[in-house]
Amino acid sequence: MQHWKPITQDDPEPLPKEHIVALDAPHVDARGAIQCLVNLPTQNVSLISSKKGSVRSNHYHKTDWHYMYVLSGRFDYYYRPAGSNEALKKIVFSKGSMVFTPPMEEHVTVFLEDTVLIVMSRNPRDQIAYENDVVRVELVDPKTLLPR
């Protein structure tokens, strides 16, 4: 099953241009609904739970991109171009919304409530591939939850 790892979605054309991803209307019938989240090749889908007051990310990816769909909860999402000294931008995401993070963008999530996310990524999520692609930065102090 290792043969699929080199296959990646590198064409930026179909990727979102904004962080807030507008979802297509769901298909609804008498049985219920189907909400499409991502129609691109991805190499990882993860379910991530985060406790209120926790901080995740504080990094950027050299080549990876990811979508984060909020199943429940709410969080502040801070971001800026990698290596930039510009002020962090902030968007609040909550249940039913989705954020897109492109490569080379510093980002951090501060969880305002217990939150559950589905994350879909370009790269595989094994620890070796992940560590080779991530660069850690501290945009938000995990002790104070304040941007630096």
C-alpha positions in Angstrom: 0.0 0.0 0.0 3.0 2.4 -0.1 2.7 3.1 -3.8 0.1 5.8 -3.4 2.3 8.1 -1.2 4.0 9.9 -4.1 0.7 10.9 -5.7 -0.1 14.5 -4.7 -2.4 17.3 -5.6 0.1 20.0 -6.6 -1.9 22.1 -9.1 -3.0 25.2 -7.1 -5.8 26.0 -9.5 -8.5 23.9 -7.8 -7.4 24.9 -4.3 -9.5 27.6 -2.5 -8.3 31.2 -2.8 -9.7 32.1 0.6 -9.5 30.6 4.1 -13.2 30.3 4.6 -14.3 27.5 2.3 -17.8 27.9 0.8 -19.4 24.4 0.8 -21.5 23.2 -2.1 -25.2 22.8 -1.2 -25.8 19.3 0.2 -27.8 16.7 -1.7 -30.9 16.2 0.2 -33.7 13.6 -0.2 -36.0 11.6 2.0 -33.1 9.6 3.3 -31.2 12.6 4.6 -28.3 14.6 3.2 -24.8 14.2 1.7 -22.5 17.2 2.3 -19.4 17.1 0.0 -16.4 18.4 1.7 -13.4 18.0 -0.6 -13.3 16.8 -4.3 -9.5 16.6 -4.6 -6.9 13.9 -4.1 -5.8 13.8 -0.5 -3.4 11.5 1.3 -4.8 11.7 4.8 -8.1 12.2 6.6 -7.9 12.6 10.4 -10.4 13.1 13.1 -8.9 15.5 15.7 -10.5 16.4 19.1 -9.2 19.4 21.0 -10.1 20.5 24.5 -11.3 24.1 25.4 -8.2 26.3 26.0 -5.8 24.2 24.1 -3.5 25.4 21.3 -2.6 23.4 18.2 -0.5 24.1 15.1 1.9 27.1 15.9 3.7 26.0 12.7 3.6 26.1 8.9 4.0 23.4 6.2 6.5 23.6 3.4 4.4 21.6 0.9 1.3 20.3 2.8 -2.1 22.0 2.6 -5.2 21.0 4.6 -8.9 21.5 5.1 -10.4 21.5 8.6 -14.1 20.9 8.8 -15.7 21.6 12.2 -18.0 18.9 13.4 -18.5 20.6 16.8 -17.1 23.3 18.8 -15.4 26.7 18.0 -11.9 28.0 17.6 -9.8 31.1 16.7 -7.7 30.5 13.6 -4.7 32.9 13.3 -2.5 33.0 10.1 0.0 35.0 8.1 2.6 34.2 5.4 5.6 32.1 6.5 8.5 34.3 7.6 6.4 37.5 7.8 6.4 40.0 10.6 2.9 41.3 9.6 0.2 41.2 12.2 -1.7 37.9 12.5 -5.1 37.8 10.9 -7.9 36.0 12.8 -11.1 34.1 11.8 -13.4 32.3 14.2 -14.7 29.0 13.0 -17.6 27.0 14.4 -19.7 23.9 13.7 -20.4 23.4 10.0 -17.6 25.7 8.7 -14.4 24.7 7.0 -11.0 26.4 6.8 -8.3 25.9 4.1 -4.6 26.3 5.0 -2.2 26.6 2.1 1.5 25.7 2.2 3.9 28.3 3.5 1.4 29.9 5.8 2.0 30.2 9.6 -1.1 29.2 11.4 -2.4 28.4 14.9 -5.7 27.3 16.4 -6.9 28.3 19.8 -9.9 26.3 20.9 -12.7 28.3 22.6 -14.8 25.1 23.2 -14.2 21.4 23.1 -13.9 20.9 19.4 -14.0 18.0 16.9 -12.5 18.4 13.4 -12.2 16.3 10.3 -8.9 17.3 8.6 -8.1 16.4 5.0 -4.4 16.8 3.9 -2.3 16.8 0.8 0.5 14.8 2.5 0.5 11.5 4.4 0.3 11.9 8.1 2.9 9.4 9.2 5.3 11.0 11.7 8.4 11.0 9.3 6.6 12.7 6.4 5.0 15.2 8.8 8.2 16.1 10.6 10.0 16.6 7.3 7.4 19.1 6.1 6.5 21.1 9.3 8.4 24.2 10.6 7.4 25.2 14.2 6.9 28.8 15.1 5.2 30.2 18.2 2.4 32.6 17.1 0.3 32.1 20.2 1.7 31.5 23.7 0.1 28.2 24.8 0.2 29.4 28.5 -1.6 32.8 28.0 -3.4 32.0 24.7 -2.3 35.4 23.5 -0.8 36.2 20.1 2.9 37.1 20.1 
